[in-house]
């Protein structure tokens, strides 16, 4: 279930209440007249089945409540209520299959910001991966994969393409390309510093490294793995099962490839550098392609399901 907290101009409360009462999948409607101060208005509380959430939010935005008041949505982990059970039974489809486009757009928007924190995480992850490739240590590679925050911008690109939101595409591309560029430059400098301290050597970068040599040797399977990981990552976002993102993070070779490219560049091994770059691009492309395709399929399947259950519905809008 989702919990809605609305601030509604007093003159539009009846209209909003009627909308909520007439929508399948809602329960626990509460109206508190005049309690909101900024913006001024009435507070309307309501619970709604996840599978009906996107329709409700779109309808409220259609009424302009997001501009004249506010719309706040929270996920509820536990609701013990016969009314809630009835609302979920009446709502079309399954909650796990429903996509809240507004929530997804907002989440990917926040995760696609080129911020100091984002760059710091990506740079640290890339430096950890540099240590991993130089030591041929798979544990360090896995740890670096888990730390890397790059799935946010990748998911942002996929979401923006499906929602036709060019500003989000641009924002995500800036975060992705800019973040990797800064992280790789810092990692190259890190490699030079470690070499000066005697911790990294040319012999280490040229060693066979059986545990990590796959990083600069991309093959068709690299794209396949990234594609499957992109599907899993997108499903974890749309179904609010964020725990699956950890598995996605440690299954793709993005951060390690960027790290190996930076270290190889610092030692003028351009063969490894270009091989690692190709691995990085294959993984990024596979994730974006899979994420976009997954969202398109989910959007089509869900729209078709609702059409069969409730008649034609409007497509959700994006920013």
N, C-alpha and C positions, 0 to 999 in steps of 0.2 A: 504494500500500500504506500501511497504518497500522501504527504500532508501539505495542504495549501494554506498559506496565510496571505490574505489579500487586504490591501488598504484601498477602499473604494470611495469615491466622492459620494456624499450623502444622496444626491439626486439620482445616482445610478445603482444604488444598492438593490432595489427591487429587480432591476433588469439582470443583475449578476446572480441574485438568488434564484430567479426563475431559470436562468441558464443552468445553474448547478443542480437544481431540483429536477430538471427535465433531462439531464444527462445520465445515461446508463453507467453504472459503476461508481457512483458517489455515495457517501455516507457521512454521518456525524456533522451535519451542517450547523454552524454556530454563527450568529450575528451579534456583534457588540456595537450598538449605535454610538457614534460620536466619541469614541475613545482614542482615535488616532489624532495626533497633533501635527506631525510633519512627515508626509503631507496630511492635511486635515481630512477627516472622513470617518467612515465606519470600518471596523475590522470584521472580515468574514473569514471564518475557518471552515475547512472542509477536508475530508479524507477521500481519496479517489484511488481506484484500482490502477495499478501501473499501466495495464493494457488500454485504459481509457484516458490516461494522463495527457498524451500528446494532443488529442482532440480538445480536451478541456483547456489546456494552455493556449492552443491556437485560437480557440473561440474567445478566450479572455483577451488575448492580444488583439483580436479582431475588434473587440469593443474599446480598445485603447486604454485598458486598465494599466498596462505597463507604463503608459505615459502620464496619465492623470492620477495614478495611485502607485501601487506596487504589487508584484506577484512574487511570492517566495515559495519555493518547493523544497521539501525535505523528504528523504527516504526514511521509512519507518521499518525498523527491524522486526518489531513484534506488535501485533494488534489483536487483542482478544475481544472479539465482538461478533455477535450473530449478524448485525447489520453490515459489518465489513465483509464477513463471509458471503453474505448475499450479494453485495456489490461486486465482489470478485467473480462470483458465479455468473452474474448477469452480463458482465463486461465481455466483449468478444475477444477471443484469443487467450493466450497465456502470457502472464506478466514477464516471464523470462525471455519471450520472443519479441516483446514490445521495444521499440526504439523511441526514446524521448529526444527528439531532434534538438529542442532548445537546450536541454541538459548537455547533450553531446557537443553542440556548438560552443556552449559556454566553457565546458571542461577543456576542450581542445584549444580554445582561445587562450585560456589561462596557462596551459602547458606549452604554448607556442610563443611565449614571450622571450625576446632576446634580453635577458636580464643578467645581472652579475651572478646571482645564485645559479642560474641555468648554466652559464659559461663555466663557473667554478666547478660544478658537478661534472660537466663534460670533460674539462681539462684534467681534473683529478683522476677520473676514470681512464682517460687516455694515458696518463702517466703511469697509472697502475698497470695498464695493459702493456706499456713499454717495458716495464720491469718483467712482466710475465713472458714476453716474447724473447727478451734477452737471456732470461734464465731458463727458457723452455719449460715454464711452470704453468701447467693447465689450471691449477687452483687460482693463481693470480688472474689468469685470463677470465675465468668464470666470475670472480669477484668484480673485475672491472666491467664486465657485461652487465652485472646486476646494478652497479652504481650509475651507469650511463643513463641520461634522461632523454635520449634522442627519440624515443617512440612518441613523445608528445607532439612535436612538430610533424612527424610522419603521419600520425593520426589526424592532425589538423589539416594537412594537405588533402587527404582522402575525404574528410568531412566537407571541406570547402568545395572540392570538385563536385561532389554529389549534390550539395546544397547550392551550388553556383554562387559562391561567396568569394569574389576575387580578392577582397581585402584580407580575408583569412588565409587565402593561398599565399599572398605576398608576405604576410606576417610570418607564416610558418616557414616559408622558404628562407627568409632573412634569418630566422632563428636556427634553422638547420644548417644552411651553408655558412653563415657567419660563425655559428658556434663551433662547427668542425674546423673552420679555418683558424680561429683563434686557438682552439685546443691543440691543433697540429703544430702551429708555430711555437706555442709554449712547450710542447713535448719535444720538439727538435732542440729548443734551448735547454730543456731538462737533460736530453741525451748528451749534449756537448758538456754540460756541467758534470754529469756523472762520469763522462770519459776523462775530464780533467782531474777528477777525484780518484780515478783508477777503478771505478766500479763497473763501467761499461768499456768494452774493448772491440776493436774491429773483428777479432777472431770470434766473438760471441755472435755478431750479426751474420757472419759467414758460416757458422756451424750448421750442421744438418738439422738440428732442432726437430726431432721426430714428432714431438707433441704439439708443435705450433706451426709447422711448415705449411699446413693447409691455408694459413692466413693469406699468404701471397701467391697461392696457386688456385685461383678460382676455377670452377668447372660448372657444368649445367646443374649439378646437385646443389651448388651454393644458392642459385636462384630459387630452386624448388624449396629448400629449407626456409629461405626468407619468405617465400610466398605463403607457405603453411603457417609460419610464425605470424605473418601479417593477418591471416584469417583469425587465428586464435586471439591475437591482441585486440582486434576490432570487436570480436564477439565478447571479450572480457569487458570492454568499455560499454558496449550497448546493453549488456545484461547486468551491469553493475557488479561484476565478479572481478574486482581489481586484483585479487590474489593471483590470477592466471598471468598477469603481466610479468611477474618475476620469471616464470617459465619462458615467456616470450623473450625477455631480455637476455637470458643466458643461452638462447638457441640461435642467435644471429650474430654474424661476425662484422659488426659495424665499428664499434670502438676499437677492438683489436686490430682491425685492418687499418684504421686511421693511425693508430699508434705505430704499427710496423712501417707504414709509409713514412711517417715523420722520422723515425729512427734510421731507416734506410737512407733517407735523404741526408741526414746529418753525417752519414758515413759515405755518401756519394755512391751508394749502391742503387742505381736507378732502375735496374731490373726488378728488384724486390719492391721498390717504391711504386712502379707502375703496376706490378702484379697486385699489390695491396690496394692500390687505388681502384683497380678493376673489381676486386672483391668487395670493396666498400660500395661502389656504385651498383653492383649486382644486388647486394643486400638491401640498399635503400630503394632501388627500383622495384624489387620483389615485394617489399612490405607495402609500398604505396599502391602498387597494382592490386595486391590482394585486398588491402583495406578498402579501396574504392569499389572493387567488384563485390566484396562482401556487403557493403552498405547499399549498393544498388539492388542486390538480390533481396536483402532484408526489406528494403523500402517497397519493392514490387510485391513480394510475398505478403507483407503485412497489409498493404493497400488492397490487394486482391481478397485477402481473408475478411477484412472489414467490409468490403463491398458485398461479399456474399452473405455476411451476417446482418449488416445494418443498412445496406444500400450505398449509393455513391457517396464518397467523402472527398473533401478538398485535400490536396496534397499539403503536407506541412511546409511552412515557409522557413527560410534561413536568412541569416544576416551575412 
